[in-house]
Amino acid sequence: MSDYEVTQLGGFDDWREHYGGFRPETSREGRRVVDHELTMQYIGMTANVFEPGEEAGYWHAHAKVEELYVFLTGRGQMGLDDDVVDVGPGSAIRVGQGVWRTWRALPDSPEPMRWFCIRAGGEQLPHLPDDSTRDPDRPSPW
């Protein structure tokens, strides 16, 4: 059997219906902890949505985990230590260990702000994924 799993995140309009978090006291509407559904070993991911004007309401920093925020819809801002960065569709923000972060959807955002937060820790990734093997002679399945 191959080592893969599939889950469906659903359409953007369904994201708000999810209620999740890492602990009961930090769970909220619009958060789905995908790595609690799939057997992920080295990375984690949440799918998130904030309505216009909604904000995290807290700051946090990680000692060992690096995060990548990928914004898909809406407009918002991230607080990163002493800086405020505008985010919107296509913004990708890497946040290293020890950096304080928070985020919000702007009150006048034209739609809900949706984003993925991808977390990784452990070993440093190689610059080139040189552990791959190519098979140019293997036919495509379609």
C-alpha positions in Angstrom: 0.0 0.0 0.0 1.3 3.5 -0.9 2.0 6.0 1.9 -0.5 8.8 1.3 -3.8 10.1 2.7 -6.4 12.4 1.3 -8.8 14.8 3.0 -11.1 17.4 1.5 -11.0 20.9 2.9 -14.2 21.9 1.1 -15.0 25.1 -0.6 -14.0 28.4 0.9 -17.6 29.0 2.0 -17.4 25.9 4.2 -14.3 26.9 6.1 -16.1 29.0 8.8 -18.1 25.9 9.9 -15.0 24.2 11.2 -14.2 24.6 14.9 -10.8 23.6 16.0 -7.5 24.2 17.8 -4.7 22.6 19.6 -6.3 22.8 23.0 -9.9 23.4 24.0 -9.1 26.8 25.4 -7.5 27.9 22.1 -10.1 26.4 19.7 -12.2 28.7 17.6 -14.6 28.9 14.7 -12.9 29.0 11.3 -9.8 26.9 12.3 -9.1 23.4 11.0 -6.0 21.6 12.2 -5.3 19.5 9.1 -2.4 17.6 10.7 -4.9 16.2 13.3 -6.7 14.6 10.4 -3.8 13.3 8.4 -0.7 11.5 9.6 1.9 14.2 9.1 5.4 13.5 10.5 7.4 16.7 9.8 5.0 19.4 8.9 1.7 20.7 10.2 -1.0 22.9 8.7 -4.1 24.7 9.7 -6.8 26.2 7.3 -8.2 29.4 8.8 -10.8 32.1 8.1 -11.5 35.4 9.8 -14.5 37.6 9.0 -13.7 41.2 8.2 -12.7 43.0 11.5 -11.9 39.7 13.3 -8.5 39.4 14.9 -6.5 36.8 16.8 -6.6 38.7 20.0 -3.2 37.3 21.2 0.5 37.3 20.3 2.6 34.1 20.2 6.1 33.0 19.3 7.6 29.5 18.8 11.0 28.3 20.2 11.4 25.4 17.7 8.7 25.7 15.0 9.0 27.8 11.8 5.7 28.9 10.2 4.7 29.9 6.7 1.5 31.9 6.3 -0.1 31.7 2.8 -3.0 34.1 2.3 -5.6 33.2 -0.2 -8.5 35.7 0.1 -9.4 38.9 1.9 -7.2 41.6 3.2 -5.5 41.8 6.6 -2.4 42.6 8.6 0.2 40.6 10.5 2.0 42.0 13.5 5.6 40.7 13.4 7.6 41.8 16.5 7.6 45.7 16.0 6.4 45.6 12.4 2.9 45.6 10.8 2.8 43.9 7.3 -0.2 44.1 5.0 -1.4 40.8 3.6 -3.8 39.7 0.9 -4.2 37.1 -1.8 -0.8 35.7 -2.8 1.1 37.0 0.3 3.4 34.4 1.8 5.1 35.2 5.1 7.8 33.0 6.7 8.1 33.6 10.4 11.1 32.2 12.2 11.6 31.0 15.7 11.4 33.6 18.4 9.4 36.1 16.3 6.2 37.4 18.0 3.2 37.3 15.7 -0.5 38.1 15.5 -2.9 38.8 12.7 -6.2 40.3 11.8 -8.7 40.8 8.9 -9.1 44.4 8.0 -12.6 45.8 8.9 -13.1 46.9 5.3 -11.8 43.6 3.8 -14.0 42.8 0.7 -14.3 39.2 1.8 -13.3 36.9 4.7 -9.5 36.5 5.0 -8.5 32.9 4.4 -5.1 31.5 4.9 -3.0 28.4 5.5 -0.5 28.3 8.3 2.1 25.6 7.6 4.4 24.6 10.5 7.7 22.7 10.4 10.3 21.8 12.9 13.1 19.3 13.3 15.8 19.0 10.6 16.7 21.8 8.2 15.3 21.2 4.7 17.9 20.9 1.9 18.1 23.8 -0.5 17.4 21.3 -3.3 15.2 18.3 -2.6 18.0 16.0 -3.8 16.5 12.9 -2.2 14.1 12.5 -5.1 14.2 10.0 -7.9 12.9 10.6 -11.4 11.5 8.0 -13.8 11.1 9.7 -17.2 10.1 6.3 -18.7 7.1 5.7 -16.4 3.9 6.5 -18.3 1.4 9.0 -16.9 -1.7 7.4 -15.5 -4.1 9.5 -17.5 
